[in-house]
């Protein structure tokens, strides 16, 4: 009996040691898990801070680029007004007149009240100003579509940089490209029909 008792004691001590090791292992596992969760929360906080910084940078970029576009539109509108005063026709793509006037008003509003430019409103500003860059394609002579697209290239590029979602900028650029191609193809097929009818 003594031998069995000593064996049982030895077995019991081994079970206690094993239990303590398992408890220690589980404790270490939970400690590491808590540390991992803490690191993930810190990473998410850092990610949120980086996102906020990026969005504030986009807002400042839109403010700065709107100032550049305002100066260019102001000079263009001065030339248009000069020609109106002289009762002459200007040669600066008349299809851009209305959209440039509207863009000037929106950009002036944007510069006058900078609080209108927030991370939430960046995509709205992109859509409004991109539509104003695309609308002239519908009233432009087909032969001038390429020139109008080149004139609006810098504003469209600056607007795409200020867009909060990349997919929206890609969609806006693609729409402009498709409308331009459609106008050019319509013009080329019209020339082909006119050439065939002349024969």
GIPE-V969357 format. One record per residue. N is the residue number from 0. RES is the residue in three letters. SS is DSSP state (H for helix, E for strand, C for the rest). PHI is phi as a letter, one per 40 degrees, with the letter a starting at -180 (none if undefined). NEAR is the number of other C-alpha atoms within 12 Angstrom. Layout:
N/RES/SS/PHI/NEAR
N/RES/SS/PHI/NEAR
This chain:
0/UNK/C/none/7
1/UNK/H/c/8
2/UNK/H/c/9
3/UNK/H/c/11
4/UNK/H/c/11
5/UNK/H/c/12
6/UNK/H/c/13
7/UNK/H/c/14
8/UNK/H/c/14
9/UNK/H/c/14
10/UNK/H/c/14
11/UNK/H/c/15
12/UNK/H/c/14
13/UNK/H/c/14
14/UNK/H/c/15
15/UNK/H/c/15
16/UNK/H/c/15
17/UNK/H/c/15
18/UNK/H/c/15
19/UNK/H/c/15
20/UNK/H/c/15
21/UNK/H/c/15
22/UNK/H/c/16
23/UNK/H/c/16
24/UNK/H/c/16
25/UNK/H/c/16
26/UNK/H/c/15
27/UNK/H/c/16
28/UNK/H/c/15
29/UNK/H/c/15
30/UNK/H/c/15
31/UNK/H/c/15
32/UNK/H/c/15
33/UNK/H/c/15
34/UNK/H/c/14
35/UNK/H/c/15
36/UNK/H/c/14
37/UNK/H/c/14
38/UNK/H/c/15
39/UNK/H/c/14
40/UNK/H/c/14
41/UNK/H/c/14
42/UNK/H/c/15
43/UNK/H/c/14
44/UNK/H/c/14
45/UNK/H/c/14
46/UNK/H/c/15
47/UNK/H/c/14
48/UNK/H/c/14
49/UNK/H/c/14
50/UNK/H/c/17
51/UNK/H/c/18
52/UNK/H/c/15
53/UNK/H/c/21
54/UNK/H/c/26
55/UNK/H/c/25
56/UNK/H/c/22
57/UNK/H/c/32
58/UNK/H/c/34
59/UNK/H/c/26
60/UNK/H/c/27
61/UNK/H/c/39
62/UNK/H/c/32
63/UNK/H/c/23
64/UNK/H/c/27
65/UNK/H/c/37
66/UNK/H/c/26
67/UNK/H/c/22
68/UNK/H/c/36
69/UNK/H/c/29
70/UNK/H/c/20
71/UNK/H/c/23
72/UNK/H/c/31
73/UNK/H/c/24
74/UNK/H/c/18
75/UNK/H/c/26
76/UNK/H/c/29
77/UNK/H/c/19
78/UNK/H/c/22
79/UNK/H/c/26
80/UNK/H/c/19
81/UNK/H/d/15
82/UNK/H/c/17
83/UNK/H/c/13
84/UNK/H/c/12
85/UNK/C/c/11
86/UNK/C/f/10
87/UNK/C/b/12
88/UNK/C/c/15
89/UNK/C/c/21
90/UNK/C/b/14
91/UNK/C/b/23
92/UNK/C/f/30
93/UNK/H/d/25
94/UNK/H/c/29
95/UNK/H/c/35
96/UNK/H/d/29
97/UNK/H/c/23
98/UNK/H/c/31
99/UNK/H/c/39
100/UNK/H/c/29
101/UNK/H/c/25
102/UNK/H/c/38
103/UNK/H/c/31
104/UNK/H/c/23
105/UNK/H/c/30
106/UNK/H/c/37
107/UNK/H/c/25
108/UNK/H/c/20
109/UNK/H/c/30
110/UNK/H/c/27
111/UNK/H/c/17
112/UNK/C/b/13
113/UNK/H/c/24
114/UNK/H/c/17
115/UNK/H/c/22
116/UNK/C/c/33
117/UNK/C/b/27
118/UNK/C/d/28
119/UNK/C/c/20
120/UNK/C/c/24
121/UNK/H/d/36
122/UNK/H/c/29
123/UNK/H/c/23
124/UNK/H/c/35
125/UNK/H/c/41
126/UNK/H/c/29
127/UNK/H/c/25
128/UNK/H/c/37
129/UNK/H/c/42
130/UNK/H/c/29
131/UNK/H/c/32
132/UNK/H/c/43
133/UNK/H/c/38
134/UNK/H/d/29
135/UNK/H/d/35
136/UNK/H/c/37
137/UNK/H/c/27
138/UNK/H/b/22
139/UNK/C/c/28
140/UNK/C/c/22
141/UNK/H/d/27
142/UNK/H/c/22
143/UNK/H/b/26
144/UNK/H/d/34
145/UNK/H/c/26
146/UNK/H/c/22
147/UNK/H/c/37
148/UNK/H/c/35
149/UNK/H/c/20
150/UNK/H/c/26
151/UNK/C/c/36
152/UNK/H/c/21
153/UNK/H/c/20
154/UNK/H/c/34
155/UNK/H/c/37
156/UNK/H/c/26
157/UNK/H/c/29
158/UNK/H/c/42
159/UNK/H/c/33
160/UNK/H/c/32
161/UNK/H/c/39
162/UNK/C/c/40
163/UNK/C/c/32
164/UNK/C/b/24
165/UNK/H/c/17
166/UNK/H/c/14
167/UNK/H/c/23
168/UNK/H/c/29
169/UNK/H/c/22
170/UNK/H/c/19
171/UNK/H/c/30
172/UNK/H/c/31
173/UNK/H/c/18
174/UNK/H/c/22
175/UNK/H/c/32
176/UNK/H/c/25
177/UNK/H/c/19
178/UNK/H/c/28
179/UNK/H/c/33
180/UNK/H/c/23
181/UNK/H/c/20
182/UNK/H/c/27
183/UNK/H/c/26
184/UNK/H/c/18
185/UNK/H/c/19
186/UNK/H/c/21
187/UNK/H/c/18
188/UNK/H/c/16
189/UNK/H/c/17
190/UNK/H/c/16
191/UNK/H/c/14
192/UNK/H/c/13
193/UNK/H/c/12
194/UNK/H/c/11
195/UNK/H/c/10
196/UNK/H/c/9
197/UNK/H/c/8
198/UNK/C/c/7
